[in-house]
Amino acid sequence: MLHATFRTSEADFVAAQTFAFRAQRWTVRMVQVGLAGAAILLAYAGFRLASGERPGELTIELSLMFAVAAL
């Protein structure tokens, strides 16, 4: 029976582990950014509905713009 033998050094293994860890960390960060963006949009939509504006109207108060920019 033929067996293929792959030899990897300790450095290669550590490099692969480091890459996987960084990729996972980047993915988690992108998910967090996406969730934060969705939360901001939902808060903005809730604010507009609570203020009595109809969804078709396009009026943005300056105070709200500055509040979002401060985040």
KETORTOR-975030 format. One record per residue (C-alpha): residue number from 1; residue in one letter; x, y, z. Coordinates in pm, whole numbers, padded with zeros to 5 digits. Each point is the difference from the previous one (the first is absolute). Layout:
LOPA     i   aa       px       py       pz
LOPA   NUM    a        X        Y        Z
...
END
This chain:
LOPA     i   aa       px       py       pz
LOPA     1    m    00000    00000    00000
LOPA     2    l    00130    00344   -00090
LOPA     3    h    00010    00261    00273
LOPA     4    a    00075    00363   -00063
LOPA     5    t    00203    00165    00269
LOPA     6    f   -00024    00372    00051
LOPA     7    r    00255    00164    00219
LOPA     8    t   -00078    00339    00139
LOPA     9    s    00225    00196    00222
LOPA    10    e   -00102    00155    00328
LOPA    11    a    00031    00344   -00160
LOPA    12    d   -00243   -00093   -00277
LOPA    13    f   -00250   -00127    00254
LOPA    14    v    00028    00316    00211
LOPA    15    a   -00034    00218   -00311
LOPA    16    a   -00316   -00186   -00104
LOPA    17    q   -00145    00029    00349
LOPA    18    t    00080    00371    00012
LOPA    19    f   -00161    00057   -00339
LOPA    20    a   -00314   -00189    00104
LOPA    21    f   -00023    00195    00324
LOPA    22    r    00037    00334   -00178
LOPA    23    a   -00258   -00096   -00263
LOPA    24    q   -00245   -00103    00271
LOPA    25    r    00062    00322    00193
LOPA    26    w   -00053    00208   -00317
LOPA    27    t   -00325   -00186   -00075
LOPA    28    v   -00129    00058    00353
LOPA    29    r    00088    00370   -00029
LOPA    30    m   -00185    00036   -00331
LOPA    31    v   -00308   -00166    00151
LOPA    32    q    00017    00242    00295
LOPA    33    v    00025    00298   -00236
LOPA    34    g   -00297   -00129   -00200
LOPA    35    l   -00209   -00049    00313
LOPA    36    a    00090    00347    00125
LOPA    37    g   -00104    00149   -00334
LOPA    38    a   -00329   -00187    00009
LOPA    39    a   -00064    00120    00355
LOPA    40    i    00061    00361   -00105
LOPA    41    l   -00239   -00033   -00294
LOPA    42    l   -00268   -00160    00217
LOPA    43    a    00039    00270    00265
LOPA    44    y   -00029    00268   -00267
LOPA    45    a   -00311   -00164   -00149
LOPA    46    g   -00152   -00033    00347
LOPA    47    f    00073    00364    00074
LOPA    48    r   -00169    00108   -00321
LOPA    49    l   -00306   -00212    00066
LOPA    50    a   -00022    00119    00362
LOPA    51    s    00024    00362   -00109
LOPA    52    g   -00310   -00045   -00214
LOPA    53    e    00161    00042   -00340
LOPA    54    r   -00137   -00206   -00283
LOPA    55    p    00247   -00242   -00160
LOPA    56    g   -00019    00180   -00336
LOPA    57    e    00115    00335    00136
LOPA    58    l    00366    00093   -00019
LOPA    59    t    00072    00241    00282
LOPA    60    i    00308   -00035    00212
LOPA    61    e    00053    00214    00303
LOPA    62    l    00347    00140    00055
LOPA    63    s    00011   -00124    00358
LOPA    64    l   -00054   -00357   -00118
LOPA    65    m    00269    00036   -00267
LOPA    66    f    00249    00122    00260
LOPA    67    a   -00098   -00278    00240
LOPA    68    v    00064   -00266   -00265
LOPA    69    a    00325    00169   -00105
LOPA    70    a    00116    00001    00364
LOPA    71    l   -00022   -00380    00012
END
